Amino acid sequence: MATTELSLALLGPPVVRRDGTPVTFDTRKATALLALLAVTGREHSREQLADLLWPDADSARGRASLRRTLSVTAAEMGDGLLISRSAVALEPAVVQVDVSEFETLIAQPDAASLERAAQLYRDDFLAGFTLRDCPDFEEWHASVSEGLRQSLARGLQRLVAACIADGRLERAAGWRPGGGGRRPGRQRQEPAHHRTSRRSDARGRGRAGGPLSRRRDRAPVRAGR
C-alpha cells in the first residue's frame, strides 16, 4: 500500500497538503487544531481542546463540536492524526511540518542551513489566519509568531556574518533587510525575512526583551468556566 504524504505549511498562510495536493476543511478550527498539535508536538486532552476552540460553549456542546471537527480532520489526515477517547495528537513520523524543519535549520551554524531556513519562512506563522471567537488561541498564535520572528532575525544575523566571513559580500547584502533579496519567486515583492527583520528591530527598540507570555510547547489553558 502506498504511503500517504501529509504536510503542514504554517509559516505564512496555512496550507495542508495530502500527496502534494492542498486540502481544505469546512471549518477553520480544523486548521487551528492541526497547527496547535504540530507546533506543541504533544497530545492534548479533548477537554482542553474543546475549551480552547469553543470557549463560549458549555461542556457538552464544546465536546460535540470537537467530535465533528475531529471527524472532518481525520478524513483528510488519516494516520497522521492520532485520536483516542481522551486525547488527540499528531503523528510526527507521518506529517511534515515546516515549523519543525525551520527550527532545526535555523539552529545550525552553516550558511546553507540558515539560507534554507530563511527560504522556508514564507511569512509570519499562520499569516492572515484568525479565530476571533477564541482569544486564548489568538494569544498563543501571537506568542508563537513572535518567537519564530525572533528566531529568524537572529538566524539572519548569523547568516550575514557567515557570508561576510566567506567573502560572499553580495550574498550577505541580499540577506540584509532592504538588500533586495535573492529568494526565488519574490523578485517583485519584499522578501518575508526582510519584513520580519524590520518588525523585530522595531519591537526591540520599543521595549526591553523578555520571556514570551506563553511558551510555544504549551497550549493556552483556560482557568475555568
MOSUL-V694137 format. One record per pair of residues at least 12 apart in sequence whose ideal C-beta (glycine too) atoms are under 10 Angstrom apart, sorted by sequence separation. I is the first residue (numbers start at 1). J is the second residue. If there is no record, write none. Layout:
i:I j:J
i:I j:J
This chain:
i:5 j:17
i:6 j:18
i:7 j:19
i:36 j:48
i:37 j:49
i:47 j:59
i:50 j:62
i:51 j:63
i:53 j:65
i:54 j:66
i:71 j:83
i:79 j:91
i:80 j:92
i:82 j:94
i:104 j:116
i:105 j:117
i:106 j:118
i:129 j:141
i:159 j:171
i:160 j:172
i:163 j:175
i:170 j:182
i:178 j:190
i:179 j:191
i:181 j:193
i:5 j:18
i:6 j:19
i:7 j:20
i:9 j:22
i:36 j:49
i:49 j:62
i:50 j:63
i:53 j:66
i:70 j:83
i:77 j:90
i:78 j:91
i:80 j:93
i:81 j:94
i:104 j:117
i:105 j:118
i:159 j:172
i:160 j:173
i:162 j:175
i:163 j:176
i:177 j:190
i:181 j:194
i:4 j:18
i:5 j:19
i:14 j:28
i:16 j:30
i:49 j:63
i:50 j:64
i:52 j:66
i:74 j:88
i:77 j:91
i:79 j:93
i:80 j:94
i:81 j:95
i:102 j:116
i:103 j:117
i:105 j:119
i:106 j:120
i:160 j:174
i:177 j:191
i:179 j:193
i:180 j:194
i:4 j:19
i:5 j:20
i:7 j:22
i:16 j:31
i:47 j:62
i:50 j:65
i:51 j:66
i:54 j:69
i:73 j:88
i:79 j:94
i:80 j:95
i:101 j:116
i:102 j:117
i:105 j:120
i:106 j:121
i:126 j:141
i:160 j:175
i:179 j:194
i:3 j:19
i:5 j:21
i:15 j:31
i:33 j:49
i:36 j:52
i:46 j:62
i:47 j:63
i:49 j:65
i:50 j:66
i:53 j:69
i:67 j:83
i:78 j:94
i:79 j:95
i:80 j:96
i:101 j:117
i:102 j:118
i:125 j:141
i:126 j:142
i:159 j:175
i:160 j:176
i:175 j:191
i:177 j:193
i:178 j:194
i:2 j:19
i:6 j:23
i:14 j:31
i:32 j:49
i:36 j:53
i:46 j:63
i:49 j:66
i:50 j:67
i:77 j:94
i:78 j:95
i:102 j:119
i:103 j:120
i:124 j:141
i:125 j:142
i:159 j:176
i:160 j:177
i:174 j:191
i:176 j:193
i:177 j:194
i:14 j:32
i:16 j:34
i:70 j:88
i:77 j:95
i:102 j:120
i:124 j:142
i:125 j:143
i:126 j:144
i:127 j:145
i:157 j:175
i:175 j:193
i:176 j:194
i:177 j:195
i:179 j:197
i:16 j:35
i:33 j:52
i:47 j:66
i:50 j:69
i:69 j:88
i:98 j:117
i:101 j:120
i:102 j:121
i:125 j:144
i:126 j:145
i:156 j:175
i:157 j:176
i:160 j:179
i:175 j:194
i:177 j:196
i:178 j:197
i:14 j:34
i:29 j:49
i:32 j:52
i:33 j:53
i:46 j:66
i:49 j:69
i:124 j:144
i:125 j:145
i:155 j:175
i:156 j:176
i:174 j:194
i:177 j:197
i:178 j:198
i:10 j:31
i:14 j:35
i:32 j:53
i:46 j:67
i:49 j:70
i:99 j:120
i:124 j:145
i:125 j:146
i:156 j:177
i:176 j:197
i:177 j:198
i:66 j:88
i:98 j:120
i:99 j:121
i:123 j:145
i:124 j:146
i:125 j:147
i:175 j:197
i:177 j:199
i:8 j:31
i:29 j:52
i:30 j:53
i:98 j:121
i:102 j:125
i:125 j:148
i:177 j:200
i:10 j:34
i:14 j:38
i:29 j:53
i:46 j:70
i:98 j:122
i:124 j:148
i:125 j:149
i:153 j:177
i:177 j:201
i:10 j:35
i:28 j:53
i:29 j:54
i:124 j:149
i:8 j:34
i:27 j:53
i:99 j:125
i:8 j:35
i:98 j:125
i:99 j:126
i:121 j:148
i:6 j:34
i:10 j:38
i:121 j:149
i:124 j:152
i:8 j:37
i:10 j:39
i:8 j:38
i:121 j:151
i:8 j:39
i:121 j:152
i:120 j:152
i:33 j:66
i:117 j:151
i:118 j:152
i:121 j:155
i:159 j:193
i:117 j:152
i:121 j:156
i:29 j:65
i:33 j:69
i:37 j:73
i:29 j:66
i:32 j:69
i:33 j:70
i:46 j:83
i:118 j:155
i:156 j:193
i:27 j:65
i:30 j:68
i:46 j:84
i:49 j:87
i:114 j:152
i:117 j:155
i:118 j:156
i:155 j:193
i:156 j:194
i:29 j:68
i:30 j:69
i:33 j:72
i:34 j:73
i:43 j:82
i:45 j:84
i:46 j:85
i:47 j:86
i:48 j:87
i:49 j:88
i:117 j:156
i:29 j:69
i:30 j:70
i:33 j:73
i:37 j:77
i:43 j:83
i:46 j:86
i:47 j:87
i:48 j:88
i:115 j:155
i:152 j:192
i:153 j:193
i:156 j:196
i:157 j:197
i:27 j:68
i:28 j:69
i:30 j:71
i:43 j:84
i:45 j:86
i:46 j:87
i:114 j:155
i:115 j:156
i:118 j:159
i:152 j:193
i:156 j:197
i:26 j:68
i:27 j:69
i:30 j:72
i:31 j:73
i:34 j:76
i:38 j:80
i:45 j:87
i:46 j:88
i:106 j:148
i:113 j:155
i:114 j:156
i:117 j:159
i:26 j:69
i:29 j:72
i:30 j:73
i:34 j:77
i:37 j:80
i:43 j:86
i:44 j:87
i:45 j:88
i:114 j:157
i:149 j:192
i:153 j:196
i:25 j:69
i:29 j:73
i:30 j:74
i:33 j:77
i:37 j:81
i:43 j:87
i:44 j:88
i:103 j:147
i:107 j:151
i:114 j:158
i:115 j:159
i:149 j:193
i:152 j:196
i:153 j:197
i:156 j:200
i:27 j:72
i:30 j:75
i:37 j:82
i:42 j:87
i:43 j:88
i:44 j:89
i:99 j:144
i:103 j:148
i:106 j:151
i:114 j:159
i:151 j:196
i:152 j:197
i:153 j:198
i:26 j:72
i:27 j:73
i:30 j:76
i:34 j:80
i:43 j:89
i:44 j:90
i:102 j:148
i:106 j:152
i:113 j:159
i:114 j:160
i:149 j:195
i:150 j:196
i:153 j:199
i:154 j:200
i:25 j:72
i:30 j:77
i:34 j:81
i:42 j:89
i:43 j:90
i:107 j:154
i:108 j:155
i:111 j:158
i:112 j:159
i:114 j:161
i:115 j:162
i:149 j:196
i:153 j:200
i:25 j:73
i:33 j:81
i:41 j:89
i:42 j:90
i:103 j:151
i:106 j:154
i:107 j:155
i:110 j:158
i:111 j:159
i:114 j:162
i:115 j:163
i:148 j:196
i:149 j:197
i:152 j:200
i:153 j:201
i:40 j:89
i:41 j:90
i:99 j:148
i:102 j:151
i:106 j:155
i:109 j:158
i:110 j:159
i:111 j:160
i:114 j:163
i:151 j:200
i:23 j:73
i:25 j:75
i:40 j:90
i:102 j:152
i:105 j:155
i:106 j:156
i:108 j:158
i:111 j:161
i:112 j:162
i:149 j:199
i:150 j:200
i:153 j:203
i:25 j:76
i:37 j:88
i:39 j:90
i:41 j:92
i:107 j:158
i:111 j:162
i:145 j:196
i:149 j:200
i:153 j:204
i:23 j:75
i:24 j:76
i:25 j:77
i:36 j:88
i:37 j:89
i:38 j:90
i:106 j:158
i:110 j:162
i:111 j:163
i:23 j:76
i:37 j:90
i:102 j:155
i:106 j:159
i:109 j:162
i:146 j:199
i:150 j:203
i:23 j:77
i:36 j:90
i:37 j:91
i:38 j:92
i:111 j:165
i:146 j:200
i:149 j:203
i:150 j:204
i:33 j:88
i:35 j:90
i:37 j:92
i:111 j:166
i:34 j:90
i:41 j:97
i:115 j:171
i:16 j:73
i:33 j:90
i:38 j:95
i:111 j:168
i:118 j:175
i:146 j:203
i:18 j:76
i:37 j:95
i:38 j:96
i:39 j:97
i:41 j:99
i:17 j:76
i:18 j:77
i:38 j:97
i:41 j:100
i:115 j:174
i:150 j:209
i:16 j:76
i:18 j:78
i:37 j:97
i:38 j:98
i:39 j:99
i:111 j:171
i:115 j:175
i:16 j:77
i:34 j:95
i:38 j:99
i:39 j:100
i:111 j:172
i:114 j:175
i:122 j:183
i:18 j:80
i:35 j:97
i:38 j:100
i:121 j:183
i:150 j:212
i:34 j:97
i:118 j:181
i:119 j:182
i:16 j:80
i:35 j:99
i:39 j:103
i:111 j:175
i:118 j:182
i:119 j:183
i:122 j:186
i:118 j:183
i:119 j:184
i:127 j:192
i:147 j:212
i:119 j:185
i:146 j:212
i:115 j:182
i:119 j:186
i:146 j:213
i:147 j:214
i:115 j:183
i:123 j:191
i:124 j:192
i:144 j:212
i:147 j:215
i:148 j:216
i:8 j:77
i:122 j:191
i:123 j:192
i:143 j:212
i:147 j:216
i:6 j:76
i:121 j:191
i:122 j:192
i:123 j:193
i:142 j:212
i:143 j:213
i:144 j:214
i:146 j:216
i:6 j:77
i:121 j:192
i:122 j:193
i:124 j:195
i:142 j:213
i:143 j:214
i:144 j:215
i:4 j:76
i:6 j:78
i:8 j:80
i:119 j:191
i:120 j:192
i:121 j:193
i:123 j:195
i:124 j:196
i:142 j:214
i:143 j:215
i:144 j:216
i:4 j:77
i:6 j:79
i:7 j:80
i:118 j:191
i:119 j:192
i:120 j:193
i:123 j:196
i:140 j:213
i:141 j:214
i:143 j:216
i:144 j:217
i:4 j:78
i:6 j:80
i:118 j:192
i:119 j:193
i:139 j:213
i:140 j:214
i:4 j:79
i:5 j:80
i:6 j:81
i:118 j:193
i:121 j:196
i:124 j:199
i:139 j:214
i:140 j:215
i:143 j:218
i:3 j:79
i:4 j:80
i:55 j:131
i:57 j:133
i:117 j:193
i:118 j:194
i:140 j:216
i:56 j:133
i:143 j:220
i:53 j:131
i:55 j:133
i:56 j:134
i:118 j:196
i:136 j:214
i:140 j:218
i:16 j:95
i:17 j:96
i:52 j:131
i:54 j:133
i:55 j:134
i:140 j:219
i:141 j:220
i:53 j:133
i:54 j:134
i:55 j:135
i:140 j:220
i:53 j:134
i:55 j:136
i:139 j:220
i:140 j:221
i:8 j:90
i:52 j:134
i:55 j:137
i:137 j:219
i:138 j:220
i:15 j:98
i:51 j:134
i:52 j:135
i:53 j:136
i:136 j:219
i:137 j:220
i:6 j:90
i:14 j:98
i:52 j:136
i:53 j:137
i:136 j:220
i:6 j:91
i:51 j:136
i:52 j:137
i:135 j:220
i:136 j:221
i:11 j:97
i:12 j:98
i:39 j:125
i:134 j:220
i:136 j:222
i:8 j:95
i:9 j:96
i:10 j:97
i:11 j:98
i:39 j:126
i:135 j:222
i:136 j:223
i:6 j:94
i:7 j:95
i:8 j:96
i:9 j:97
i:10 j:98
i:11 j:99
i:52 j:140
i:5 j:94
i:6 j:95
i:7 j:96
i:8 j:97
i:9 j:98
i:10 j:99
i:4 j:94
i:5 j:95
i:6 j:96
i:7 j:97
i:8 j:98
i:9 j:99
i:10 j:100
i:11 j:101
i:35 j:125
i:3 j:94
i:4 j:95
i:5 j:96
i:6 j:97
i:7 j:98
i:8 j:99
i:11 j:102
i:35 j:126
i:125 j:216
i:8 j:100
i:10 j:102
i:7 j:101
i:32 j:126
i:35 j:129
i:31 j:126
i:32 j:129
i:31 j:129
i:32 j:130
i:32 j:131
i:31 j:131
i:40 j:140
i:28 j:129
i:36 j:137
i:39 j:140
i:28 j:130
i:29 j:131
i:32 j:134
i:35 j:137
i:39 j:141
i:28 j:131
i:29 j:133
i:33 j:137
i:36 j:140
i:40 j:144
i:29 j:134
i:32 j:137
i:35 j:140
i:36 j:141
i:39 j:144
i:11 j:117
i:28 j:134
i:32 j:138
i:35 j:141
i:15 j:122
i:12 j:120
i:29 j:137
i:32 j:140
i:36 j:144
i:39 j:147
i:11 j:120
i:12 j:121
i:13 j:122
i:32 j:141
i:35 j:144
i:39 j:148
i:11 j:121
i:12 j:122
i:13 j:123
i:9 j:120
i:11 j:122
i:12 j:123
i:13 j:124
i:14 j:125
i:10 j:122
i:11 j:123
i:12 j:124
i:14 j:126
i:9 j:122
i:11 j:124
i:12 j:125
i:13 j:126
i:14 j:127
i:103 j:216
i:10 j:124
i:11 j:125
i:12 j:126
i:13 j:127
i:14 j:128
i:10 j:125
i:11 j:126
i:12 j:127
i:13 j:128
i:14 j:129
i:10 j:126
i:11 j:127
i:12 j:128
i:13 j:129
i:10 j:127
i:12 j:129
i:99 j:216
i:10 j:129
i:10 j:144
i:11 j:145
i:10 j:145
i:11 j:148
i:10 j:148
i:11 j:152
i:62 j:225
i:59 j:225
i:52 j:219
i:55 j:222
i:58 j:225
i:51 j:219
i:52 j:220
i:57 j:225
i:51 j:220
i:52 j:221
i:56 j:225
i:49 j:219
i:51 j:221
i:52 j:222
i:55 j:225
i:48 j:219
i:51 j:222
i:48 j:220
i:51 j:223
i:48 j:221
i:51 j:224
i:45 j:219
i:48 j:222
i:51 j:225
i:40 j:215
i:41 j:216
i:42 j:217
i:44 j:219
i:47 j:222
i:40 j:216
i:41 j:217
i:42 j:218
i:39 j:216
i:40 j:217
i:42 j:219
i:39 j:217
i:40 j:218
i:40 j:219
i:12 j:192
i:39 j:219
i:11 j:192
i:37 j:219
i:36 j:219
i:36 j:220
